[in-house]
Every structure is written in C-alpha cells, then in structure tokens.
C-alpha cells in the first residue's frame, strides 16, 4: 500500500512539473530533455541493473498472500508445492 501512495505522489509531482514546464520557452524545454536523455544513456547499465533487481524482488513477493488476520500468510502454489505459515 505504501508503494501505491508513493507512486501516486510521484505521478502528481510529475504532472505539476510538466504543467510548470509549459511556461518555459520551447528552447529551454528541448535543452532540458536533451540533458535528461544524455544522463539516461550515460547511466543505462546501472538503471537496467536496478530494474532487474526490482523485478526479482517483486517476483519473490508476488507469491505472498496476506490474509485478514495480519499474523497469517501463505505462499501461493509454486510447481505443485504449497506452504502455509503463521507469523509470530
């Protein structure tokens, strides 16, 4: 849930930044976008590595199911096996 809130806040901030950027001359916006592109290209390997790590973590947690009881969880079936547990 926390990541949903963070994503929503980032989206709102991006919208505000975009709207404010429209007040700048086109040449300034074009220059800024060129610099962003340059930085993304310069850091491509690090960005892709971090993305891969995020995807691996997400994959591990995608099997975790939280129940109404905050102390109970289960792992969804993976290759025919099931695990249930109780957090204490």
MODELLER restraints for C-alpha pairs under 7 A, 6 or more apart:
rsr = mdl.restraints
at = mdl.atoms
rsr.add(forms.Gaussian(group=physical.xy_distance, feature=features.Distance(at['CA:21:A'], at['CA:29:A']), mean=6.99, stdev=0.5))
rsr.add(forms.Gaussian(group=physical.xy_distance, feature=features.Distance(at['CA:63:A'], at['CA:75:A']), mean=5.42, stdev=0.5))
rsr.add(forms.Gaussian(group=physical.xy_distance, feature=features.Distance(at['CA:63:A'], at['CA:76:A']), mean=5.03, stdev=0.5))
rsr.add(forms.Gaussian(group=physical.xy_distance, feature=features.Distance(at['CA:64:A'], at['CA:74:A']), mean=6.10, stdev=0.5))
rsr.add(forms.Gaussian(group=physical.xy_distance, feature=features.Distance(at['CA:64:A'], at['CA:75:A']), mean=4.83, stdev=0.5))
rsr.add(forms.Gaussian(group=physical.xy_distance, feature=features.Distance(at['CA:64:A'], at['CA:76:A']), mean=6.34, stdev=0.5))
rsr.add(forms.Gaussian(group=physical.xy_distance, feature=features.Distance(at['CA:65:A'], at['CA:73:A']), mean=5.76, stdev=0.5))
rsr.add(forms.Gaussian(group=physical.xy_distance, feature=features.Distance(at['CA:65:A'], at['CA:74:A']), mean=5.43, stdev=0.5))
rsr.add(forms.Gaussian(group=physical.xy_distance, feature=features.Distance(at['CA:65:A'], at['CA:75:A']), mean=6.13, stdev=0.5))
rsr.add(forms.Gaussian(group=physical.xy_distance, feature=features.Distance(at['CA:65:A'], at['CA:76:A']), mean=6.82, stdev=0.5))
rsr.add(forms.Gaussian(group=physical.xy_distance, feature=features.Distance(at['CA:66:A'], at['CA:72:A']), mean=6.69, stdev=0.5))
rsr.add(forms.Gaussian(group=physical.xy_distance, feature=features.Distance(at['CA:66:A'], at['CA:73:A']), mean=4.84, stdev=0.5))
rsr.add(forms.Gaussian(group=physical.xy_distance, feature=features.Distance(at['CA:66:A'], at['CA:74:A']), mean=6.88, stdev=0.5))
rsr.add(forms.Gaussian(group=physical.xy_distance, feature=features.Distance(at['CA:67:A'], at['CA:73:A']), mean=5.87, stdev=0.5))
rsr.add(forms.Gaussian(group=physical.xy_distance, feature=features.Distance(at['CA:71:A'], at['CA:86:A']), mean=5.96, stdev=0.5))
rsr.add(forms.Gaussian(group=physical.xy_distance, feature=features.Distance(at['CA:71:A'], at['CA:87:A']), mean=4.93, stdev=0.5))
rsr.add(forms.Gaussian(group=physical.xy_distance, feature=features.Distance(at['CA:71:A'], at['CA:88:A']), mean=6.55, stdev=0.5))
rsr.add(forms.Gaussian(group=physical.xy_distance, feature=features.Distance(at['CA:72:A'], at['CA:85:A']), mean=6.52, stdev=0.5))
rsr.add(forms.Gaussian(group=physical.xy_distance, feature=features.Distance(at['CA:72:A'], at['CA:86:A']), mean=4.72, stdev=0.5))
rsr.add(forms.Gaussian(group=physical.xy_distance, feature=features.Distance(at['CA:72:A'], at['CA:87:A']), mean=5.96, stdev=0.5))
rsr.add(forms.Gaussian(group=physical.xy_distance, feature=features.Distance(at['CA:73:A'], at['CA:84:A']), mean=6.59, stdev=0.5))
rsr.add(forms.Gaussian(group=physical.xy_distance, feature=features.Distance(at['CA:73:A'], at['CA:85:A']), mean=5.82, stdev=0.5))
rsr.add(forms.Gaussian(group=physical.xy_distance, feature=features.Distance(at['CA:73:A'], at['CA:86:A']), mean=6.17, stdev=0.5))
rsr.add(forms.Gaussian(group=physical.xy_distance, feature=features.Distance(at['CA:74:A'], at['CA:83:A']), mean=6.10, stdev=0.5))
rsr.add(forms.Gaussian(group=physical.xy_distance, feature=features.Distance(at['CA:74:A'], at['CA:84:A']), mean=4.40, stdev=0.5))
rsr.add(forms.Gaussian(group=physical.xy_distance, feature=features.Distance(at['CA:74:A'], at['CA:85:A']), mean=5.82, stdev=0.5))
rsr.add(forms.Gaussian(group=physical.xy_distance, feature=features.Distance(at['CA:75:A'], at['CA:82:A']), mean=6.47, stdev=0.5))
rsr.add(forms.Gaussian(group=physical.xy_distance, feature=features.Distance(at['CA:75:A'], at['CA:83:A']), mean=5.44, stdev=0.5))
rsr.add(forms.Gaussian(group=physical.xy_distance, feature=features.Distance(at['CA:75:A'], at['CA:84:A']), mean=6.24, stdev=0.5))
rsr.add(forms.Gaussian(group=physical.xy_distance, feature=features.Distance(at['CA:76:A'], at['CA:82:A']), mean=6.35, stdev=0.5))
